[in-house]
Amino acid sequence: MTLAEHIDDIRDNMENNRYISERDVSDNIVLRILCDALHWPRYDKRIVCAEYRLEGGRVDFALCHPIGKPKVFIEVKDVGKIDDGVDQLFEYAFLAAFRQSVSIIVLTDGHKWRFYNARADGSYEDRVAYEMDLIEEAGESAGERLTRYLCYESVQSGEAIEAIKEDHKKGASRREAGKNLPKAWKNLIEKESENLFLALSEETKDLCEHEPTIEQIKDFLKSLKPPPPPPPPPNGDKNGSKKNGGKKPPTRLAVTMPDGSRIYQRFASETFADVIDRIGIEQIKSLNKRLSGHTLISTSVPSTGYTERGEYYIATRSNTATKKQIIEEIAAELGIAIQVEIVEN
């Protein structure tokens, strides 16, 4: 049975609510993936150490190489409760990781998997190298990511550690670029960038065969206003979670385009497709992007969820955070200043 087949079977069990407790996640998801697919020796407790004690607490699993020397910490939560007690857990887990030269920390509820570069600086969020949704992400893509970080041979050789460092660096670069896009756009407007003026002038002329004056362009740029804040989630607490036992509601995307217009549809997939259509499907297709292991834009019907736009099919099956990340990557690569927000219903 391949790793992708294990993942597909686990996904089917999760979708049918067959995993309820933290023990279910540990025994039927984490150990199954580690030992049945990624070659960790299930019965050697010196290598796969359950309930590994740390100063001030414990982690559910420590993966060791050589024997007794942890390389990876894994903490398991009940399904749907990945964020419960994160600060308390990592207060001692990250400290122990630093003292014991552990480079990878994994937090999972079986559904979501969050991989941290334990040796990085900054907040816990700053140390995230990759976050994966096992239900939304394609089996092969999820399998590649799990293999990259957790394969026994890769951890032994040190390749997994280098991979987590590399992916963390890429993620940090994307986050930093995304944070600075609105400021860059503001600077271009305030400095009356010649390149920006030229681009607007040429694009306007292409549309109507008339060239705007410099004053027209200046007036237009001055008219652009900062995007309005997203509406507060209805019937929620300050964290946006509804009074439904702590389970978070579905999320949507709100995207503010360079001209100040806002794309905010009922479903994140609709907003995602609208933004791609607005930027330019053919232009984005040339970037050869992938979404959850599938070609983002195709002329044939994908095997996953999709939205049809003319002769093209836009893959849309992923979680909202992944859609946000893809839009931000596209905007950065094309030099487009947009703002992407996740809004809870």
C-alpha positions as CSV (number, residue, x, y, z in Angstrom):
1,M,0.0,0.0,0.0
2,T,1.5,3.3,-1.0
3,L,1.6,6.4,1.2
4,A,-1.0,8.1,-1.1
5,E,-3.3,5.1,-0.7
6,H,-2.9,5.3,3.1
7,I,-3.7,9.0,3.0
8,D,-6.8,8.4,0.8
9,D,-8.0,5.7,3.3
10,I,-7.4,8.0,6.3
11,R,-9.2,10.8,4.5
12,D,-12.2,8.6,3.9
13,N,-12.2,7.6,7.6
14,M,-12.0,11.2,8.7
15,E,-14.8,12.4,6.4
16,N,-16.9,9.7,8.0
17,N,-16.0,10.8,11.5
18,R,-14.3,7.5,12.4
19,Y,-11.6,9.2,14.4
20,I,-12.8,10.9,17.6
21,S,-10.1,11.0,20.3
22,E,-6.5,12.0,20.4
23,R,-5.7,8.3,20.8
24,D,-7.5,7.6,17.5
25,V,-5.3,10.2,15.8
26,S,-2.1,8.9,17.4
27,D,-2.7,5.2,16.7
28,N,-4.7,5.3,13.4
29,I,-3.2,8.3,11.6
30,V,0.2,9.3,13.0
31,L,1.7,5.9,13.7
32,R,0.1,4.5,10.5
33,I,1.8,7.1,8.4
34,L,5.1,7.0,10.3
35,C,5.5,3.2,10.5
36,D,3.4,1.7,7.7
37,A,4.4,4.2,5.1
38,L,7.5,6.2,6.1
39,H,9.5,3.2,7.5
40,W,9.9,4.1,11.1
41,P,10.3,1.0,13.3
42,R,7.0,0.8,15.2
43,Y,8.1,-1.5,17.9
44,D,11.5,0.0,18.8
45,K,10.6,2.4,21.6
46,R,14.1,3.8,21.6
47,I,13.5,5.2,18.1
48,V,9.7,6.0,18.1
49,C,9.3,7.2,21.7
50,A,5.8,7.8,22.8
51,E,5.0,10.1,25.7
52,Y,8.5,11.6,25.6
53,R,9.2,13.5,28.8
54,L,10.7,17.0,28.7
55,E,11.5,19.5,31.4
56,G,8.2,21.0,32.2
57,G,6.0,18.6,30.2
58,R,6.0,16.0,27.4
59,V,5.4,15.5,23.7
60,D,3.4,12.7,22.3
61,F,6.2,11.4,20.1
62,A,9.9,11.9,19.8
63,L,11.5,10.4,16.6
64,C,15.1,9.5,17.4
65,H,18.3,9.1,15.5
66,P,20.7,7.8,16.7
67,I,18.9,5.8,19.4
68,G,17.7,8.0,22.2
69,K,18.6,11.2,20.5
70,P,15.4,13.1,19.4
71,K,15.4,14.7,15.9
72,V,11.6,15.3,15.6
73,F,8.9,16.2,18.2
74,I,5.3,15.4,17.3
75,E,2.4,16.7,19.3
76,V,-1.1,15.3,18.7
77,K,-4.5,16.9,19.3
78,D,-8.1,15.8,19.0
79,V,-9.5,16.3,15.5
80,G,-10.5,19.9,15.0
81,K,-8.4,21.1,18.0
82,I,-5.0,21.8,16.5
83,D,-4.8,25.2,18.1
84,D,-5.7,24.2,21.6
85,G,-2.9,24.9,24.1
86,V,-0.3,25.8,21.4
87,D,1.3,28.5,23.5
88,Q,1.5,26.3,26.6
89,L,2.9,23.3,24.6
90,F,5.5,25.2,22.7
91,E,6.7,27.1,25.8
92,Y,8.6,24.0,26.8
93,A,8.7,22.1,23.5
94,F,10.6,24.7,21.7
95,L,12.9,25.2,24.6
96,A,13.6,21.5,24.8
97,A,14.1,21.4,21.1
98,F,16.8,24.0,21.3
99,R,18.6,22.3,24.2
100,Q,18.5,18.9,22.4
101,S,19.2,20.1,18.9
102,V,15.8,19.0,17.6
103,S,15.1,20.8,14.3
104,I,11.5,19.7,13.5
105,I,8.3,20.1,15.5
106,V,5.1,18.8,14.1
107,L,1.6,19.7,15.5
108,T,-1.3,17.7,14.1
109,D,-4.9,16.8,14.8
110,G,-4.8,14.3,11.9
111,H,-6.7,16.6,9.7
112,K,-4.2,19.5,9.7
113,W,-0.5,19.1,9.9
114,R,1.7,22.1,10.9
115,F,5.5,21.7,10.4
116,Y,7.8,24.1,12.4
117,N,11.5,24.9,12.0
118,A,12.2,24.6,15.7
119,R,15.6,26.4,15.4
120,A,14.2,29.5,13.7
121,D,13.7,32.9,15.4
122,G,10.5,34.8,16.0
123,S,7.0,33.9,17.1
124,Y,5.6,30.4,16.8
125,E,3.8,31.6,13.6
126,D,7.1,32.9,12.2
127,R,8.6,29.4,12.6
128,V,6.0,27.6,10.5
129,A,7.6,26.0,7.5
130,Y,4.5,24.5,6.0
131,E,0.9,23.8,6.9
132,M,-1.1,21.0,5.2
133,D,-4.7,20.0,5.2
134,L,-4.8,16.2,4.7
135,I,-8.5,16.3,3.6
136,E,-8.1,19.1,1.1
137,E,-4.6,18.4,-0.3
138,A,-4.3,15.7,-3.0
139,G,-3.0,12.4,-1.7
140,E,0.2,12.5,-3.8
141,S,1.0,16.0,-2.9
142,A,0.4,15.4,0.8
143,G,2.5,12.2,0.6
144,E,5.4,14.1,-1.0
145,R,5.3,16.7,1.9
146,L,5.1,14.0,4.6
147,T,8.0,12.1,3.0
148,R,10.0,15.3,2.7
149,Y,9.9,16.1,6.4
150,L,9.3,12.7,8.1
151,C,10.7,9.8,6.1
152,Y,12.9,7.7,8.4
153,E,15.8,7.7,5.9
154,S,15.5,11.4,5.3
155,V,15.6,12.2,9.0
156,Q,18.6,9.8,9.4
157,S,20.5,11.5,6.6
158,G,19.7,15.0,7.7
159,E,17.8,15.7,4.4
160,A,14.6,16.3,6.3
161,I,16.2,18.9,8.4
162,E,17.6,20.8,5.4
163,A,14.2,20.6,3.8
164,I,12.4,22.2,6.7
165,K,15.0,25.0,6.8
166,E,14.7,25.6,3.1
167,D,10.9,25.6,3.1
168,H,10.8,27.8,6.2
169,K,13.1,30.3,4.5
170,K,10.8,30.4,1.4
171,G,7.7,30.8,3.5
172,A,9.3,33.6,5.5
173,S,10.3,35.4,2.3
174,R,6.7,35.1,1.0
175,R,5.3,36.4,4.3
176,E,7.6,39.3,4.3
177,A,6.9,40.2,0.7
178,G,3.2,40.0,1.3
179,K,3.4,42.3,4.3
180,N,5.2,44.9,2.3
181,L,3.1,44.9,-0.9
182,P,0.6,47.5,0.4
183,K,3.5,49.7,1.5
184,A,5.2,49.3,-1.9
185,W,2.0,50.3,-3.7
186,K,1.6,53.3,-1.4
187,N,5.2,54.3,-2.1
188,L,4.7,54.0,-5.9
189,I,1.6,56.3,-5.7
190,E,3.3,58.9,-3.4
191,K,6.5,59.0,-5.5
192,E,4.5,59.2,-8.7
193,S,6.5,56.4,-10.2
194,E,7.3,56.9,-13.8
195,N,6.9,53.1,-14.5
196,L,3.5,53.1,-12.9
197,F,2.4,56.1,-14.9
198,L,3.6,54.6,-18.1
199,A,1.9,51.3,-17.4
200,L,-1.4,52.9,-16.7
201,S,-1.1,55.2,-19.7
202,E,-0.4,52.3,-22.1
203,E,-3.1,50.0,-20.6
204,T,-5.7,52.8,-20.9
205,K,-4.6,53.5,-24.5
206,D,-4.9,49.8,-25.4
207,L,-8.5,49.7,-24.0
208,C,-9.9,52.8,-25.7
209,E,-7.2,54.1,-28.1
210,H,-7.0,57.3,-26.1
211,E,-4.0,58.3,-23.9
212,P,-4.8,59.8,-20.5
213,T,-3.1,63.0,-19.3
214,I,-0.6,63.0,-16.5
215,E,-3.0,65.0,-14.4
216,Q,-5.7,62.4,-15.0
217,I,-3.4,59.6,-13.8
218,K,-2.4,61.6,-10.7
219,D,-6.1,62.3,-9.8
220,F,-7.0,58.6,-10.3
221,L,-4.1,57.4,-8.1
222,K,-5.0,59.9,-5.4
223,S,-8.6,58.7,-5.5
224,L,-7.6,55.2,-4.5
225,K,-8.5,54.5,-0.9
226,P,-7.2,51.9,1.6
227,P,-9.3,48.7,1.5
228,P,-12.1,48.6,4.1
229,P,-11.6,46.2,7.0
230,P,-13.4,42.9,6.7
231,P,-16.8,42.8,8.4
232,P,-16.8,41.2,11.8
233,P,-18.0,37.5,11.9
234,P,-21.6,37.3,13.0
235,N,-22.5,35.7,16.3
236,G,-18.8,35.1,17.1
237,D,-16.4,35.9,19.9
238,K,-13.4,38.1,19.7
239,N,-11.5,35.3,17.9
240,G,-14.2,34.9,15.3
241,S,-15.3,31.4,16.5
242,K,-19.0,30.8,16.8
243,K,-20.6,29.5,19.9
244,N,-20.6,25.9,18.6
245,G,-18.3,24.1,21.0
246,G,-15.2,25.8,19.7
247,K,-15.5,24.6,16.1
248,K,-14.6,27.4,13.6
249,P,-17.0,28.4,10.9
250,P,-16.2,28.1,7.2
251,T,-14.0,31.0,5.9
252,R,-14.2,33.2,2.8
253,L,-11.7,35.3,0.9
254,A,-11.8,39.1,0.5
255,V,-9.4,40.4,-2.2
256,T,-8.7,44.1,-2.8
257,M,-7.5,44.7,-6.3
258,P,-5.0,47.5,-7.3
259,D,-7.8,49.8,-8.4
260,G,-9.4,49.6,-5.0
261,S,-12.3,47.3,-6.0
262,R,-13.1,44.4,-3.7
263,I,-13.8,40.8,-4.8
264,Y,-15.8,39.1,-2.0
265,Q,-18.0,36.2,-3.0
266,R,-20.1,33.8,-1.0
267,F,-17.5,31.0,-1.2
268,A,-13.7,31.2,-1.1
269,S,-13.5,29.1,-4.3
270,E,-15.7,31.7,-6.2
271,T,-13.5,34.6,-5.0
272,F,-10.4,32.6,-5.9
273,A,-11.6,32.0,-9.5
274,D,-12.8,35.6,-9.9
275,V,-9.4,37.0,-8.9
276,I,-7.6,34.7,-11.3
277,D,-10.0,35.7,-14.1
278,R,-9.6,39.4,-13.2
279,I,-5.8,39.3,-13.3
280,G,-5.7,37.3,-16.5
281,I,-6.1,33.5,-16.9
282,E,-3.6,33.1,-19.7
283,Q,-1.0,35.3,-17.9
284,I,-1.4,33.1,-14.8
285,K,-1.4,29.9,-16.8
286,S,2.1,30.8,-18.0
287,L,3.4,30.7,-14.4
288,N,2.7,26.9,-14.3
289,K,1.2,27.1,-10.8
290,R,-0.2,24.1,-9.0
291,L,-2.9,23.8,-6.3
292,S,-2.9,20.9,-3.9
293,G,-0.8,18.8,-6.4
294,H,-3.0,19.7,-9.5
295,T,-2.3,22.1,-12.3
296,L,-4.0,25.4,-11.4
297,I,-5.2,26.3,-14.8
298,S,-6.0,23.6,-17.4
299,T,-7.8,23.2,-20.7
300,S,-9.0,19.8,-19.6
301,V,-11.3,19.0,-16.7
302,P,-9.1,18.3,-13.6
303,S,-9.7,15.3,-11.4
304,T,-10.3,17.6,-8.4
305,G,-12.8,20.4,-7.8
306,Y,-12.7,23.2,-10.4
307,T,-14.4,26.3,-11.7
308,E,-15.0,26.6,-15.4
309,R,-14.1,29.9,-17.1
310,G,-14.5,29.9,-20.9
311,E,-12.1,27.3,-22.3
312,Y,-10.2,27.0,-19.1
313,Y,-10.7,25.1,-15.8
314,I,-9.4,26.6,-12.6
315,A,-8.6,24.1,-9.8
316,T,-10.2,25.2,-6.6
317,R,-10.1,22.3,-4.2
318,S,-7.9,23.5,-1.3
319,N,-8.4,25.2,2.0
320,T,-8.8,28.9,2.2
321,A,-5.3,29.5,3.6
322,T,-3.8,27.7,0.6
323,K,-5.9,29.8,-1.8
324,K,-4.7,33.0,-0.1
325,Q,-1.1,31.8,-0.4
326,I,-1.4,31.1,-4.1
327,I,-3.0,34.4,-4.9
328,E,-0.3,36.2,-3.0
329,E,2.4,34.2,-4.8
330,I,0.8,35.1,-8.2
331,A,0.6,38.8,-7.3
332,A,4.2,38.9,-6.2
333,E,5.5,37.1,-9.3
334,L,3.5,39.4,-11.6
335,G,4.3,42.6,-9.6
336,I,0.6,43.3,-8.7
337,A,-0.3,45.0,-5.5
338,I,-3.3,43.3,-4.0
339,Q,-4.5,42.6,-0.5
340,V,-5.9,39.2,0.5
341,E,-7.8,38.6,3.7
342,I,-9.4,35.5,5.2
343,V,-12.9,36.3,6.6
344,E,-15.0,34.0,8.8
345,N,-18.6,33.6,8.0
